[in-house]
Amino acid sequence: MIEDVRSTAPATGVAAIYRLVRKDLLRRYHAPMETLLSLALPLGLTAVIGLAFGGNQNGNVSLPPIGVAVLDRDDSFMSGLMAGALGGIDGENAPITFDVRAVGSEDEAWRGMREGEISAMLEIPAGMSDSLFGGGTVDFRLVRNPSERILPEIVEQVIGVGVVLLSEATTHLAGPLDRMQAMGDSLDAWPDELAVASISAAWSEELRRFEKWVFPPIVTLSVSSAEDDSDASETGPSIDIFAYILPGIAFLGLLFLAAAGHRDLFTERSMGTFHRIAAAPAGVDALLASKFASASAIAAIGLLLLLGSGAIIFGSRWGDPMGLALMVLSGSIAASGMVGLLYGGARTERQAETLAPILILSVSFVGGSMIPLSELPGFARSVAPFTPNYWLIDGLRSLAASEANWLGVLKHAGVLTGFGLSGMALGMGLVRRRSGSGV
């Protein structure tokens, strides 16, 4: 008889916490929509930002090819060279590339603009070659896509530089260019070798006139990489753009996941469960500890899913598995502790729901989740190390860049765990005090 009473006695201590955590996790499992939305948002934002900047595996950022339509009304050898030169701005290291498309009419170019494939149209006027080499004036026409701002401006600036160069070239190199134009217009067969040689000699003669100004150049540009510049490290390690963005945005998802776990505390109060458990042998401490544990578990599972999805969808790599495990565990504890402190201090669910987004967005902004620290003012950069997301982001990026193993992120994990346990202790103290006073 004594054994039966003991077997049905209420659980206490760790057993009670385990049962309460299991109940919370099962509740989330059977109602997963809020959790899935909290996971989908960081992945969606990472995809949009990463694709917008065209990130690659080296972490470099480049613009996508800019669509330019060319309406060639001159249809000459020289106009063909101009269109080819614009399309020839390409290569692995070129920051800007153009997707040049020949069109037969303005309507065709406008259709491309409406479909978002064309950013600008360059019209080469009829008789361009004759006017250019006959001493006349040429008026090129550039039509910008009215629905775009940045890409048409880039096209205008590049073509503007080209027009200046063309104007100077035709002024100072008129002789050789006239002979090239004549040869191109009568190109029914392979050009005569003597004609090609004479044009080459004419080019050489004209260029020698500028030799004393061009060789050696008066103004040069030396390019070097900053290896020891402390500010350079703030722009992020050399990793792919998705692995650089995801840790910061993932912390947003962690905080919302943890908030969902701690929100159950008010649900327990409204249903009367809080007071029944408080009166049971397990007590209030077991209930509060279970909320922190379940919120940490939900956040850890969510962070693992986010980083795993980043590896599958974006091809990101997160380095040392043991270091990754440390960051996931400690980051989840920190998120649960920070949100738990807020919910522990809130008197009502409405008050907590009002303050939670403000706290989450403020910490995310200052800690570098939204904007790189190098772009923030000096005061914000000095405050950033006092936020948990600063340590989570730095640790995950160091692992992704293979700059650290588990020993290298041990400090990060320790600081994050300290954040979480401190928030947990303060939050539990506030709830215990309020429950003891009957509030």
C-alpha positions as a Markdown table, in Angstrom:
| # | Residue | x | y | z |
|---|---|---|---|---|
| 1 | Met | 0.0 | 0.0 | 0.0 |
| 2 | Ile | 2.9 | 2.3 | 0.8 |
| 3 | Glu | 4.4 | 1.6 | -2.6 |
| 4 | Asp | 1.2 | 2.5 | -4.4 |
| 5 | Val | 1.0 | 5.8 | -2.6 |
| 6 | Arg | 4.6 | 6.6 | -3.4 |
| 7 | Ser | 4.2 | 5.7 | -7.1 |
| 8 | Thr | 1.3 | 8.1 | -7.5 |
| 9 | Ala | 2.8 | 10.9 | -5.4 |
| 10 | Pro | 3.5 | 14.2 | -7.3 |
| 11 | Ala | 6.9 | 14.5 | -8.9 |
| 12 | Thr | 9.3 | 16.9 | -7.4 |
| 13 | Gly | 12.7 | 18.4 | -8.3 |
| 14 | Val | 14.1 | 17.3 | -11.6 |
| 15 | Ala | 11.3 | 14.9 | -12.4 |
| 16 | Ala | 8.7 | 17.6 | -12.0 |
| 17 | Ile | 10.7 | 20.0 | -14.3 |
| 18 | Tyr | 11.1 | 17.2 | -16.9 |
| 19 | Arg | 7.3 | 16.5 | -17.0 |
| 20 | Leu | 6.5 | 20.2 | -17.3 |
| 21 | Val | 9.1 | 20.7 | -20.1 |
| 22 | Arg | 7.8 | 17.6 | -21.9 |
| 23 | Lys | 4.2 | 19.1 | -21.7 |
| 24 | Asp | 5.4 | 22.4 | -23.2 |
| 25 | Leu | 7.3 | 20.8 | -26.0 |
| 26 | Leu | 4.3 | 18.5 | -26.9 |
| 27 | Arg | 2.1 | 21.5 | -26.9 |
| 28 | Arg | 4.4 | 23.2 | -29.5 |
| 29 | Tyr | 4.6 | 20.0 | -31.5 |
| 30 | His | 0.9 | 19.8 | -31.9 |
| 31 | Ala | 0.5 | 23.5 | -32.7 |
| 32 | Pro | 3.7 | 24.3 | -34.8 |
| 33 | Met | 2.4 | 27.2 | -36.9 |
| 34 | Glu | 3.9 | 30.0 | -34.7 |
| 35 | Thr | 7.3 | 28.1 | -34.5 |
| 36 | Leu | 7.4 | 27.6 | -38.3 |
| 37 | Leu | 6.7 | 31.3 | -38.9 |
| 38 | Ser | 9.5 | 32.3 | -36.5 |
| 39 | Leu | 11.8 | 30.1 | -38.5 |
| 40 | Ala | 10.6 | 31.1 | -42.0 |
| 41 | Leu | 11.1 | 34.8 | -41.4 |
| 42 | Pro | 14.9 | 34.6 | -40.9 |
| 43 | Leu | 15.4 | 32.3 | -43.8 |
| 44 | Gly | 13.3 | 34.5 | -46.1 |
| 45 | Leu | 15.1 | 37.7 | -45.1 |
| 46 | Thr | 18.5 | 36.0 | -45.5 |
| 47 | Ala | 17.6 | 34.8 | -49.0 |
| 48 | Val | 16.3 | 38.2 | -50.1 |
| 49 | Ile | 19.3 | 40.2 | -48.8 |
| 50 | Gly | 21.8 | 37.6 | -50.0 |
| 51 | Leu | 20.4 | 37.4 | -53.5 |
| 52 | Ala | 20.0 | 41.1 | -53.7 |
| 53 | Phe | 23.8 | 41.5 | -53.2 |
| 54 | Gly | 24.7 | 38.6 | -55.4 |
| 55 | Gly | 26.9 | 36.9 | -52.8 |
| 56 | Asn | 29.3 | 34.1 | -53.8 |
| 57 | Gln | 31.4 | 31.6 | -51.9 |
| 58 | Asn | 34.2 | 34.1 | -51.5 |
| 59 | Gly | 32.0 | 36.6 | -49.7 |
| 60 | Asn | 32.4 | 39.1 | -52.5 |
| 61 | Val | 29.5 | 41.3 | -53.5 |
| 62 | Ser | 28.7 | 42.2 | -57.1 |
| 63 | Leu | 25.8 | 43.6 | -59.0 |
| 64 | Pro | 23.8 | 41.4 | -61.4 |
| 65 | Pro | 24.3 | 42.1 | -65.2 |
| 66 | Ile | 22.5 | 45.3 | -66.1 |
| 67 | Gly | 20.3 | 45.0 | -69.1 |
| 68 | Val | 20.9 | 47.6 | -71.8 |
| 69 | Ala | 19.1 | 47.7 | -75.1 |
| 70 | Val | 20.9 | 49.2 | -78.2 |
| 71 | Leu | 18.9 | 50.6 | -81.0 |
| 72 | Asp | 21.4 | 50.9 | -83.8 |
| 73 | Arg | 20.0 | 53.2 | -86.5 |
| 74 | Asp | 23.4 | 53.7 | -88.1 |
| 75 | Asp | 24.1 | 50.0 | -88.7 |
| 76 | Ser | 27.8 | 50.7 | -89.5 |
| 77 | Phe | 31.1 | 49.2 | -88.7 |
| 78 | Met | 31.8 | 51.8 | -86.0 |
| 79 | Ser | 28.4 | 51.5 | -84.4 |
| 80 | Gly | 28.9 | 47.8 | -84.1 |
| 81 | Leu | 32.2 | 48.4 | -82.4 |
| 82 | Met | 30.6 | 50.7 | -79.9 |
| 83 | Ala | 27.9 | 48.2 | -79.0 |
| 84 | Gly | 30.5 | 45.5 | -78.7 |
| 85 | Ala | 32.7 | 47.6 | -76.5 |
| 86 | Leu | 29.7 | 48.2 | -74.1 |
| 87 | Gly | 29.0 | 44.5 | -74.0 |
| 88 | Gly | 32.6 | 43.7 | -73.5 |
| 89 | Ile | 32.7 | 45.1 | -70.0 |
| 90 | Asp | 32.8 | 41.7 | -68.3 |
| 91 | Gly | 35.1 | 39.4 | -66.5 |
| 92 | Glu | 35.5 | 37.8 | -63.1 |
| 93 | Asn | 36.8 | 41.0 | -61.4 |
| 94 | Ala | 34.5 | 43.5 | -63.1 |
| 95 | Pro | 32.2 | 45.2 | -60.6 |
| 96 | Ile | 29.7 | 46.1 | -63.3 |
| 97 | Thr | 28.7 | 44.0 | -66.3 |
| 98 | Phe | 26.2 | 44.8 | -69.0 |
| 99 | Asp | 23.8 | 42.4 | -70.8 |
| 100 | Val | 23.6 | 44.2 | -74.2 |
| 101 | Arg | 20.7 | 43.4 | -76.4 |
| 102 | Ala | 20.1 | 44.7 | -79.9 |
| 103 | Val | 16.5 | 45.8 | -80.5 |
| 104 | Gly | 14.8 | 46.8 | -83.7 |
| 105 | Ser | 12.5 | 49.5 | -82.3 |
| 106 | Glu | 11.7 | 51.6 | -79.3 |
| 107 | Asp | 8.6 | 49.5 | -78.6 |
| 108 | Glu | 10.7 | 46.4 | -78.2 |
| 109 | Ala | 13.0 | 48.2 | -75.7 |
| 110 | Trp | 9.9 | 49.4 | -73.8 |
| 111 | Arg | 8.6 | 45.9 | -73.6 |
| 112 | Gly | 11.9 | 44.8 | -72.0 |
| 113 | Met | 11.7 | 47.7 | -69.5 |
| 114 | Arg | 8.1 | 46.8 | -68.5 |
| 115 | Glu | 9.2 | 43.2 | -67.9 |
| 116 | Gly | 12.2 | 44.4 | -65.8 |
| 117 | Glu | 14.8 | 43.1 | -68.2 |
| 118 | Ile | 16.1 | 46.4 | -69.5 |
| 119 | Ser | 17.4 | 49.3 | -67.4 |
| 120 | Ala | 18.1 | 51.7 | -70.2 |
| 121 | Met | 18.1 | 52.0 | -74.0 |
| 122 | Leu | 21.0 | 53.5 | -76.0 |
| 123 | Glu | 20.0 | 54.9 | -79.4 |
| 124 | Ile | 22.8 | 55.3 | -81.9 |
| 125 | Pro | 21.5 | 57.8 | -84.5 |
| 126 | Ala | 21.5 | 57.2 | -88.2 |
| 127 | Gly | 24.5 | 58.7 | -90.0 |
| 128 | Met | 26.6 | 58.6 | -86.8 |
| 129 | Ser | 29.7 | 57.4 | -88.5 |
| 130 | Asp | 29.5 | 60.0 | -91.3 |
| 131 | Ser | 28.9 | 62.9 | -88.9 |
| 132 | Leu | 31.6 | 61.7 | -86.5 |
| 133 | Phe | 34.3 | 61.5 | -89.1 |
| 134 | Gly | 33.0 | 64.3 | -91.2 |
| 135 | Gly | 33.5 | 66.9 | -88.5 |
| 136 | Gly | 29.8 | 67.1 | -87.6 |
| 137 | Thr | 28.1 | 66.6 | -84.3 |
| 138 | Val | 26.5 | 63.4 | -83.0 |
| 139 | Asp | 23.7 | 63.2 | -80.4 |
| 140 | Phe | 23.3 | 59.9 | -78.7 |
| 141 | Arg | 20.0 | 59.3 | -76.9 |
| 142 | Leu | 19.7 | 57.4 | -73.7 |
| 143 | Val | 16.2 | 56.4 | -72.4 |
| 144 | Arg | 16.1 | 55.3 | -68.8 |
| 145 | Asn | 13.7 | 52.8 | -67.3 |
| 146 | Pro | 11.3 | 55.0 | -65.2 |
| 147 | Ser | 10.6 | 52.2 | -62.7 |
| 148 | Glu | 14.3 | 51.9 | -61.7 |
| 149 | Arg | 16.6 | 54.4 | -60.1 |
| 150 | Ile | 20.1 | 53.0 | -59.4 |
| 151 | Leu | 20.8 | 50.7 | -62.4 |
| 152 | Pro | 19.8 | 53.4 | -65.1 |
| 153 | Glu | 22.1 | 55.9 | -63.3 |
| 154 | Ile | 25.0 | 53.4 | -63.6 |
| 155 | Val | 24.3 | 53.0 | -67.3 |
| 156 | Glu | 24.2 | 56.8 | -67.8 |
| 157 | Gln | 27.5 | 57.4 | -66.0 |
| 158 | Val | 29.3 | 54.7 | -67.9 |
| 159 | Ile | 28.0 | 55.7 | -71.3 |
| 160 | Gly | 28.7 | 59.4 | -70.4 |
| 161 | Val | 32.4 | 58.5 | -69.8 |
| 162 | Gly | 32.4 | 56.6 | -73.1 |
| 163 | Val | 31.0 | 59.5 | -75.0 |
| 164 | Val | 33.7 | 61.8 | -73.7 |
| 165 | Leu | 36.4 | 59.4 | -74.7 |
| 166 | Leu | 34.9 | 58.9 | -78.1 |
| 167 | Ser | 34.7 | 62.7 | -78.7 |
| 168 | Glu | 38.4 | 63.1 | -77.8 |
| 169 | Ala | 39.4 | 60.1 | -79.8 |
| 170 | Thr | 37.7 | 61.3 | -83.0 |
| 171 | Thr | 39.3 | 64.7 | -82.5 |
| 172 | His | 42.9 | 63.5 | -82.1 |
| 173 | Leu | 42.7 | 60.3 | -84.1 |
| 174 | Ala | 40.6 | 61.3 | -87.0 |
| 175 | Gly | 43.0 | 60.1 | -89.7 |
| 176 | Pro | 43.3 | 56.4 | -88.7 |
| 177 | Leu | 39.6 | 56.2 | -87.8 |
| 178 | Asp | 38.6 | 57.5 | -91.2 |
| 179 | Arg | 40.6 | 54.8 | -92.9 |
| 180 | Met | 39.2 | 52.2 | -90.6 |
| 181 | Gln | 35.6 | 53.4 | -91.4 |
| 182 | Ala | 36.3 | 53.3 | -95.1 |
| 183 | Met | 37.8 | 49.8 | -94.9 |
| 184 | Gly | 34.8 | 48.5 | -92.7 |
| 185 | Asp | 32.2 | 49.9 | -95.1 |
| 186 | Ser | 33.8 | 48.2 | -98.1 |
| 187 | Leu | 34.4 | 44.9 | -96.3 |
| 188 | Asp | 33.1 | 42.5 | -98.9 |
| 189 | Ala | 36.2 | 40.2 | -98.5 |
| 190 | Trp | 39.1 | 39.7 | -96.2 |
| 191 | Pro | 40.9 | 43.1 | -96.0 |
| 192 | Asp | 44.2 | 43.6 | -97.9 |
| 193 | Glu | 47.3 | 43.0 | -95.7 |
| 194 | Leu | 48.9 | 46.3 | -96.9 |
| 195 | Ala | 45.7 | 48.2 | -96.0 |
| 196 | Val | 45.8 | 46.8 | -92.5 |
| 197 | Ala | 49.5 | 47.5 | -92.1 |
| 198 | Ser | 49.1 | 51.1 | -93.3 |
| 199 | Ile | 46.3 | 51.7 | -90.7 |
| 200 | Ser | 48.4 | 50.2 | -88.0 |
| 201 | Ala | 51.3 | 52.5 | -89.0 |
| 202 | Ala | 49.0 | 55.5 | -88.9 |
| 203 | Trp | 47.8 | 54.5 | -85.4 |
| 204 | Ser | 51.4 | 54.2 | -84.2 |
| 205 | Glu | 52.3 | 57.6 | -85.7 |
| 206 | Glu | 49.4 | 59.3 | -84.0 |
| 207 | Leu | 50.0 | 57.7 | -80.6 |
| 208 | Arg | 53.7 | 58.7 | -80.6 |
| 209 | Arg | 52.5 | 62.3 | -80.5 |
| 210 | Phe | 51.1 | 61.6 | -77.0 |
| 211 | Glu | 54.0 | 59.5 | -75.8 |
| 212 | Lys | 55.6 | 62.1 | -73.6 |
| 213 | Trp | 52.3 | 62.7 | -71.8 |
| 214 | Val | 51.2 | 59.0 | -71.5 |
| 215 | Phe | 54.5 | 57.2 | -71.0 |
| 216 | Pro | 55.4 | 57.1 | -68.2 |
| 217 | Pro | 52.1 | 58.0 | -66.7 |
| 218 | Ile | 52.1 | 61.1 | -64.5 |
| 219 | Val | 49.3 | 59.8 | -62.1 |
| 220 | Thr | 49.2 | 56.2 | -60.9 |
| 221 | Leu | 47.1 | 54.2 | -58.5 |
| 222 | Ser | 48.5 | 51.8 | -56.0 |
| 223 | Val | 46.1 | 49.2 | -54.5 |
| 224 | Ser | 46.9 | 47.2 | -51.4 |
| 225 | Ser | 44.9 | 45.1 | -48.9 |
| 226 | Ala | 44.7 | 46.1 | -45.3 |
| 227 | Glu | 45.9 | 43.1 | -43.3 |
| 228 | Asp | 46.3 | 44.6 | -39.8 |
| 229 | Asp | 43.6 | 47.2 | -39.9 |
| 230 | Ser | 41.4 | 46.6 | -36.9 |
| 231 | Asp | 38.4 | 48.4 | -38.6 |
| 232 | Ala | 38.6 | 46.0 | -41.5 |
| 233 | Ser | 37.7 | 43.1 | -39.3 |
| 234 | Glu | 34.4 | 44.7 | -38.4 |
| 235 | Thr | 33.1 | 44.4 | -41.9 |
| 236 | Gly | 33.0 | 40.6 | -41.4 |
| 237 | Pro | 35.2 | 37.6 | -42.2 |
| 238 | Ser | 35.7 | 36.3 | -45.7 |
| 239 | Ile | 32.7 | 34.0 | -45.9 |
| 240 | Asp | 29.8 | 33.7 | -48.2 |
| 241 | Ile | 27.2 | 36.4 | -47.9 |
| 242 | Phe | 24.5 | 34.0 | -46.6 |
| 243 | Ala | 26.6 | 32.7 | -43.7 |
| 244 | Tyr | 27.4 | 36.3 | -42.9 |
| 245 | Ile | 23.8 | 37.4 | -42.8 |
| 246 | Leu | 22.0 | 34.4 | -41.3 |
| 247 | Pro | 23.5 | 34.5 | -37.7 |
| 248 | Gly | 22.3 | 38.0 | -37.1 |
| 249 | Ile | 18.8 | 37.5 | -38.4 |
| 250 | Ala | 18.6 | 34.1 | -36.8 |
| 251 | Phe | 18.9 | 35.7 | -33.4 |
| 252 | Leu | 15.7 | 37.6 | -34.1 |
| 253 | Gly | 14.0 | 34.2 | -34.7 |
| 254 | Leu | 15.5 | 32.9 | -31.5 |
| 255 | Leu | 14.1 | 35.7 | -29.4 |
| 256 | Phe | 10.6 | 35.3 | -30.9 |
| 257 | Leu | 10.8 | 31.5 | -30.3 |
| 258 | Ala | 11.8 | 32.1 | -26.7 |
| 259 | Ala | 9.1 | 34.7 | -26.2 |
| 260 | Ala | 6.5 | 32.1 | -27.3 |
| 261 | Gly | 7.8 | 29.7 | -24.7 |
| 262 | His | 7.7 | 32.3 | -21.9 |
| 263 | Arg | 4.3 | 33.5 | -22.9 |
| 264 | Asp | 2.9 | 30.2 | -21.6 |
| 265 | Leu | 3.5 | 31.5 | -18.1 |
| 266 | Phe | 0.5 | 33.9 | -18.5 |
| 267 | Thr | -1.5 | 31.0 | -20.1 |
| 268 | Glu | -0.8 | 28.9 | -17.0 |
| 269 | Arg | -2.0 | 31.8 | -14.8 |
| 270 | Ser | -5.2 | 32.4 | -16.8 |
| 271 | Met | -6.0 | 28.7 | -16.7 |
| 272 | Gly | -5.3 | 28.4 | -13.0 |
| 273 | Thr | -2.5 | 25.9 | -13.5 |
| 274 | Phe | 0.1 | 28.3 | -12.1 |
| 275 | His | -1.5 | 28.4 | -8.6 |
| 276 | Arg | -2.2 | 24.6 | -8.5 |
| 277 | Ile | 1.4 | 23.9 | -9.3 |
| 278 | Ala | 2.6 | 26.5 | -6.9 |
| 279 | Ala | 0.6 | 24.8 | -4.1 |
| 280 | Ala | 2.0 | 21.3 | -5.1 |
| 281 | Pro | 5.3 | 19.9 | -3.7 |
| 282 | Ala | 7.1 | 20.9 | -6.9 |
| 283 | Gly | 6.4 | 24.5 | -6.2 |
| 284 | Val | 6.8 | 27.7 | -8.2 |
| 285 | Asp | 10.5 | 27.2 | -8.7 |
| 286 | Ala | 10.0 | 24.0 | -10.7 |
| 287 | Leu | 7.4 | 25.7 | -12.9 |
| 288 | Leu | 9.6 | 28.7 | -13.6 |
| 289 | Ala | 12.7 | 26.5 | -14.2 |
| 290 | Ser | 10.6 | 24.4 | -16.7 |
| 291 | Lys | 9.6 | 27.6 | -18.6 |
| 292 | Phe | 13.2 | 28.6 | -19.0 |
| 293 | Ala | 14.2 | 25.1 | -19.9 |
| 294 | Ser | 11.4 | 24.6 | -22.5 |
| 295 | Ala | 12.1 | 28.1 | -24.0 |
| 296 | Ser | 15.8 | 27.2 | -24.3 |
| 297 | Ala | 15.0 | 23.9 | -25.9 |
| 298 | Ile | 12.6 | 25.4 | -28.4 |
| 299 | Ala | 15.2 | 28.1 | -29.3 |
| 300 | Ala | 18.0 | 25.5 | -29.6 |
| 301 | Ile | 15.9 | 23.3 | -31.9 |
| 302 | Gly | 15.0 | 26.4 | -33.9 |
| 303 | Leu | 18.5 | 27.6 | -34.3 |
| 304 | Leu | 19.7 | 24.1 | -35.4 |
| 305 | Leu | 16.9 | 24.1 | -38.0 |
| 306 | Leu | 17.9 | 27.5 | -39.2 |
| 307 | Leu | 21.6 | 26.8 | -39.5 |
| 308 | Gly | 20.8 | 23.4 | -41.1 |
| 309 | Ser | 18.5 | 25.0 | -43.6 |
| 310 | Gly | 21.2 | 27.5 | -44.4 |
| 311 | Ala | 23.6 | 24.7 | -45.1 |
| 312 | Ile | 21.1 | 22.9 | -47.4 |
| 313 | Ile | 19.5 | 25.9 | -49.2 |
| 314 | Phe | 22.4 | 28.4 | -49.3 |
| 315 | Gly | 25.4 | 26.0 | -49.1 |
| 316 | Ser | 26.7 | 27.7 | -46.0 |
| 317 | Arg | 29.3 | 25.8 | -43.8 |
| 318 | Trp | 29.5 | 26.3 | -40.1 |
| 319 | Gly | 32.9 | 24.9 | -39.3 |
| 320 | Asp | 33.8 | 22.8 | -36.2 |
| 321 | Pro | 30.7 | 20.8 | -35.0 |
| 322 | Met | 31.7 | 21.0 | -31.4 |
| 323 | Gly | 32.1 | 24.7 | -31.6 |
| 324 | Leu | 28.7 | 24.9 | -33.4 |
| 325 | Ala | 27.1 | 22.9 | -30.6 |
| 326 | Leu | 28.5 | 25.2 | -28.0 |
| 327 | Met | 27.1 | 28.3 | -29.8 |
| 328 | Val | 23.7 | 26.8 | -30.3 |
| 329 | Leu | 23.3 | 25.7 | -26.7 |
| 330 | Ser | 24.7 | 28.9 | -25.2 |
| 331 | Gly | 22.9 | 31.2 | -27.7 |
| 332 | Ser | 19.6 | 29.5 | -26.9 |
| 333 | Ile | 20.1 | 29.9 | -23.1 |
| 334 | Ala | 21.0 | 33.6 | -23.6 |
| 335 | Ala | 17.8 | 34.2 | -25.7 |
| 336 | Ser | 15.6 | 32.4 | -23.2 |
| 337 | Gly | 17.2 | 34.3 | -20.2 |
| 338 | Met | 16.8 | 37.7 | -21.9 |
| 339 | Val | 13.2 | 37.2 | -22.8 |
| 340 | Gly | 12.5 | 35.5 | -19.5 |
| 341 | Leu | 13.6 | 38.5 | -17.6 |
| 342 | Leu | 11.2 | 40.7 | -19.6 |
| 343 | Tyr | 8.2 | 38.3 | -19.1 |
| 344 | Gly | 9.2 | 37.9 | -15.4 |
| 345 | Gly | 9.1 | 41.7 | -14.9 |
| 346 | Ala | 5.8 | 42.2 | -16.8 |
| 347 | Arg | 2.6 | 42.4 | -14.7 |
| 348 | Thr | 0.3 | 41.4 | -17.6 |
| 349 | Glu | 0.5 | 39.5 | -20.8 |
| 350 | Arg | -0.5 | 42.7 | -22.7 |
| 351 | Gln | 2.4 | 44.6 | -21.1 |
| 352 | Ala | 4.8 | 41.8 | -22.0 |
| 353 | Glu | 3.5 | 41.6 | -25.6 |
| 354 | Thr | 4.0 | 45.4 | -26.0 |
| 355 | Leu | 7.5 | 45.5 | -24.6 |
| 356 | Ala | 8.8 | 42.3 | -26.2 |
| 357 | Pro | 9.1 | 43.6 | -29.8 |
| 358 | Ile | 10.7 | 46.9 | -28.5 |
| 359 | Leu | 13.3 | 45.0 | -26.6 |
| 360 | Ile | 14.0 | 42.4 | -29.4 |
| 361 | Leu | 14.4 | 45.0 | -32.1 |
| 362 | Ser | 16.5 | 47.4 | -30.0 |
| 363 | Val | 18.9 | 44.6 | -28.9 |
| 364 | Ser | 19.1 | 43.3 | -32.4 |
| 365 | Phe | 19.9 | 46.7 | -33.8 |
| 366 | Val | 22.6 | 47.6 | -31.3 |
| 367 | Gly | 24.1 | 44.1 | -31.4 |
| 368 | Gly | 24.6 | 44.0 | -35.2 |
| 369 | Ser | 21.7 | 41.7 | -36.2 |
| 370 | Met | 20.3 | 44.3 | -38.7 |
| 371 | Ile | 23.2 | 46.5 | -39.6 |
| 372 | Pro | 26.9 | 45.7 | -39.6 |
| 373 | Leu | 28.7 | 47.2 | -36.6 |
| 374 | Ser | 31.1 | 49.1 | -38.9 |
| 375 | Glu | 28.1 | 51.1 | -40.1 |
| 376 | Leu | 26.9 | 52.0 | -36.6 |
| 377 | Pro | 27.9 | 55.2 | -34.7 |
| 378 | Gly | 30.8 | 54.9 | -32.2 |
| 379 | Phe | 28.5 | 54.8 | -29.2 |
| 380 | Ala | 26.5 | 51.9 | -30.5 |
| 381 | Arg | 29.7 | 50.0 | -31.3 |
| 382 | Ser | 30.9 | 50.5 | -27.7 |
| 383 | Val | 27.5 | 49.2 | -26.3 |
| 384 | Ala | 27.4 | 46.1 | -28.7 |
| 385 | Pro | 29.5 | 43.8 | -26.6 |
| 386 | Phe | 26.9 | 44.1 | -23.8 |
| 387 | Thr | 24.3 | 42.4 | -26.0 |
| 388 | Pro | 24.0 | 38.6 | -26.4 |
| 389 | Asn | 23.6 | 38.7 | -30.2 |
| 390 | Tyr | 27.0 | 40.4 | -30.6 |
| 391 | Trp | 28.6 | 37.3 | -29.2 |
| 392 | Leu | 26.5 | 34.8 | -31.0 |
| 393 | Ile | 27.0 | 36.5 | -34.4 |
| 394 | Asp | 30.8 | 36.8 | -33.9 |
| 395 | Gly | 31.1 | 33.2 | -32.8 |
| 396 | Leu | 29.1 | 31.7 | -35.7 |
| 397 | Arg | 30.8 | 33.9 | -38.3 |
| 398 | Ser | 34.2 | 32.9 | -36.9 |
| 399 | Leu | 33.2 | 29.2 | -37.2 |
| 400 | Ala | 31.9 | 29.7 | -40.7 |
| 401 | Ala | 35.1 | 31.4 | -41.8 |
| 402 | Ser | 37.1 | 28.6 | -40.2 |
| 403 | Glu | 38.9 | 31.2 | -38.1 |
| 404 | Ala | 38.1 | 29.3 | -34.8 |
| 405 | Asn | 37.4 | 25.9 | -33.4 |
| 406 | Trp | 35.5 | 25.1 | -30.2 |
| 407 | Leu | 38.3 | 26.5 | -28.1 |
| 408 | Gly | 38.1 | 29.8 | -30.1 |
| 409 | Val | 34.4 | 30.2 | -29.3 |
| 410 | Leu | 34.6 | 29.0 | -25.7 |
| 411 | Lys | 34.7 | 32.7 | -24.5 |
| 412 | His | 31.6 | 33.4 | -26.6 |
| 413 | Ala | 29.7 | 30.5 | -25.2 |
| 414 | Gly | 30.7 | 31.5 | -21.6 |
| 415 | Val | 29.5 | 35.1 | -22.1 |
| 416 | Leu | 26.2 | 33.9 | -23.7 |
| 417 | Thr | 25.6 | 31.4 | -20.9 |
| 418 | Gly | 26.2 | 34.1 | -18.3 |
| 419 | Phe | 23.7 | 36.3 | -20.1 |
| 420 | Gly | 21.1 | 33.5 | -20.0 |
| 421 | Leu | 21.6 | 32.4 | -16.4 |
| 422 | Ser | 21.6 | 36.0 | -15.1 |
| 423 | Gly | 18.3 | 36.7 | -16.9 |
| 424 | Met | 16.9 | 33.4 | -15.6 |
| 425 | Ala | 17.8 | 34.2 | -12.0 |
| 426 | Leu | 16.4 | 37.8 | -12.1 |
| 427 | Gly | 13.3 | 36.7 | -14.0 |
| 428 | Met | 12.5 | 33.9 | -11.5 |
| 429 | Gly | 13.1 | 36.3 | -8.6 |
| 430 | Leu | 10.6 | 38.8 | -10.0 |
| 431 | Val | 7.9 | 36.2 | -10.6 |
| 432 | Arg | 8.5 | 34.6 | -7.2 |
| 433 | Arg | 8.2 | 38.0 | -5.5 |
| 434 | Arg | 5.0 | 38.8 | -7.3 |
| 435 | Ser | 3.5 | 35.4 | -6.6 |
| 436 | Gly | 4.4 | 35.8 | -3.0 |
| 437 | Ser | 2.7 | 39.2 | -2.8 |
| 438 | Gly | -0.4 | 37.9 | -4.6 |
| 439 | Val | 0.1 | 40.1 | -7.6 |
